[in-house]
């Protein structure tokens, strides 16, 4: 291995493997040292230096010069080769880790290689990344050779290889799809301010525009929904609500609860709670299927949203005031103040900040501790009663189903008995001789 060959090897590895030249030089020097120590011993003071410009190699063992060609040719060719391969692989791995670390939370497109249990392997150039089942959209499946887009979420070394983890369930995945499909977002005219998502079912995206002439919602939807359709198709049909972002929660919360119509929003700052009043015909729409709409709206606005009708709120207020007045140390005035701040149950009161309650009721620390302690006990009792009521309702429902099933079986048995009796009567009638039949001639 002469000087020109050293430079050729270094340059080739640099271009083909994207490895820094200095790393390759160091790898060759380490290989020569390892090869020499096979002969001179592990404790020998051995050093090899390669001139970076010319490729000339100089070596020494203690004060004596070493001929690197003699060292390699006599004892260490295989050792040197193994060390160089190992160092190059490590350098290649580190280079790939750096490359993918730069695109964490960015979109990549790969080809599905295989499915193994709960993991889908995706080929990304020289790397095989994994898409775990937990990071796949519920209900979707990926077949070999299928093109798939995903988000890079984690990159780390795994031995001599690189482990890259992908995801299609993170809210950022939706954001990156919007950036790809909607030029105004990529240009910075429209901003995505918040996203809440339940993968495979529904997402809410809050957007705003820095240009008053650009309708942020309309631009994201596109003409006849062509832009949003591209995103929905990529998300396996997931429903997407695009809402207008507003820093004022009094405006943002009704926007987030669309398509439901909101009558009034009451903010309870101390609780971080927003009580939203809707009409009776809007109640189920505001809550959504299994609470999905209000749950996503709460995440989007970072407020704990409770949906009520005006009548339900009045009932809760009356019940809360009466309940709080039963606590020793709480008068009607303090009870009304607590309700006004959004504390509507013993459970709410049990987590109140003591300094806040001291200020509201002009109470001492010991009085506050006594009130909170009472609220803790009553909250546990209320929870137990509620659980018991649920069990009773469930048992009653099971019993009602059993009774209905028994009644249905009895009805079927009675019907079958009536049909059998009718068949028997018809058979008897048909067995009677007709007039003149069987008489002697």
Secondary structure as the mmCIF struct_conf table of DSSP 4:
data_model
#
loop_
_struct_conf.conf_type_id
_struct_conf.id
_struct_conf.beg_label_comp_id
_struct_conf.beg_label_asym_id
_struct_conf.beg_label_seq_id
_struct_conf.end_label_comp_id
_struct_conf.end_label_asym_id
_struct_conf.end_label_seq_id
HELX_RH_AL_P HELX_RH_AL_P1 UNK A 3 UNK A 17
HELX_RH_AL_P HELX_RH_AL_P2 UNK A 21 UNK A 40
TURN_TY1_P TURN_TY1_P1 UNK A 42 UNK A 43
BEND BEND1 UNK A 44 UNK A 44
STRN STRN1 UNK A 46 UNK A 50
TURN_TY1_P TURN_TY1_P2 UNK A 52 UNK A 54
STRN STRN2 UNK A 57 UNK A 61
TURN_TY1_P TURN_TY1_P3 UNK A 62 UNK A 63
STRN STRN3 UNK A 64 UNK A 66
HELX_RH_AL_P HELX_RH_AL_P3 UNK A 68 UNK A 71
HELX_RH_PI_P HELX_RH_PI_P1 UNK A 72 UNK A 76
HELX_RH_AL_P HELX_RH_AL_P4 UNK A 77 UNK A 101
TURN_TY1_P TURN_TY1_P4 UNK A 102 UNK A 105
BEND BEND2 UNK A 106 UNK A 106
STRN STRN4 UNK A 107 UNK A 116
TURN_TY1_P TURN_TY1_P5 UNK A 117 UNK A 118
STRN STRN5 UNK A 119 UNK A 124
TURN_TY1_P TURN_TY1_P6 UNK A 125 UNK A 126
STRN STRN6 UNK A 127 UNK A 132
HELX_RH_3T_P HELX_RH_3T_P1 UNK A 133 UNK A 135
BEND BEND3 UNK A 136 UNK A 136
HELX_LH_PP_P HELX_LH_PP_P1 UNK A 137 UNK A 137
TURN_TY1_P TURN_TY1_P7 UNK A 138 UNK A 139
TURN_TY1_P TURN_TY1_P8 UNK A 144 UNK A 145
STRN STRN7 UNK A 147 UNK A 158
TURN_TY1_P TURN_TY1_P9 UNK A 159 UNK A 160
STRN STRN8 UNK A 161 UNK A 167
BEND BEND4 UNK A 168 UNK A 170
HELX_RH_AL_P HELX_RH_AL_P5 UNK A 171 UNK A 181
HELX_RH_AL_P HELX_RH_AL_P6 UNK A 183 UNK A 187
TURN_TY1_P TURN_TY1_P10 UNK A 188 UNK A 188
BEND BEND5 UNK A 189 UNK A 189
STRN STRN9 UNK A 190 UNK A 198
TURN_TY1_P TURN_TY1_P11 UNK A 199 UNK A 201
STRN STRN10 UNK A 202 UNK A 209
BEND BEND6 UNK A 210 UNK A 211
TURN_TY1_P TURN_TY1_P12 UNK A 212 UNK A 213
BEND BEND7 UNK A 214 UNK A 214
HELX_RH_AL_P HELX_RH_AL_P7 UNK A 216 UNK A 221
HELX_RH_3T_P HELX_RH_3T_P2 UNK A 223 UNK A 225
HELX_RH_AL_P HELX_RH_AL_P8 UNK A 226 UNK A 234
TURN_TY1_P TURN_TY1_P13 UNK A 235 UNK A 237
STRN STRN11 UNK A 239 UNK A 244
BEND BEND8 UNK A 247 UNK A 248
HELX_RH_AL_P HELX_RH_AL_P9 UNK A 249 UNK A 256
TURN_TY1_P TURN_TY1_P14 UNK A 257 UNK A 259
BEND BEND9 UNK A 260 UNK A 260
BEND BEND10 UNK A 263 UNK A 263
STRN STRN12 UNK A 264 UNK A 268
TURN_TY1_P TURN_TY1_P15 UNK A 269 UNK A 272
STRN STRN13 UNK A 273 UNK A 277
HELX_RH_3T_P HELX_RH_3T_P3 UNK A 280 UNK A 282
HELX_RH_AL_P HELX_RH_AL_P10 UNK A 283 UNK A 287
HELX_RH_3T_P HELX_RH_3T_P4 UNK A 289 UNK A 291
HELX_RH_AL_P HELX_RH_AL_P11 UNK A 292 UNK A 301
TURN_TY1_P TURN_TY1_P16 UNK A 302 UNK A 302
BEND BEND11 UNK A 303 UNK A 303
STRN STRN14 UNK A 304 UNK A 308
HELX_RH_AL_P HELX_RH_AL_P12 UNK A 310 UNK A 325
TURN_TY1_P TURN_TY1_P17 UNK A 326 UNK A 326
BEND BEND12 UNK A 327 UNK A 327
TURN_TY1_P TURN_TY1_P18 UNK A 328 UNK A 329
HELX_RH_AL_P HELX_RH_AL_P13 UNK A 332 UNK A 340
TURN_TY1_P TURN_TY1_P19 UNK A 341 UNK A 342
BEND BEND13 UNK A 345 UNK A 345
HELX_RH_AL_P HELX_RH_AL_P14 UNK A 346 UNK A 350
TURN_TY1_P TURN_TY1_P20 UNK A 351 UNK A 351
HELX_RH_AL_P HELX_RH_AL_P15 UNK A 354 UNK A 361
TURN_TY1_P TURN_TY1_P21 UNK A 362 UNK A 362
HELX_RH_AL_P HELX_RH_AL_P16 UNK A 365 UNK A 431
BEND BEND14 UNK A 432 UNK A 432
HELX_LH_PP_P HELX_LH_PP_P2 UNK A 433 UNK A 434
TURN_TY1_P TURN_TY1_P22 UNK A 435 UNK A 438
#
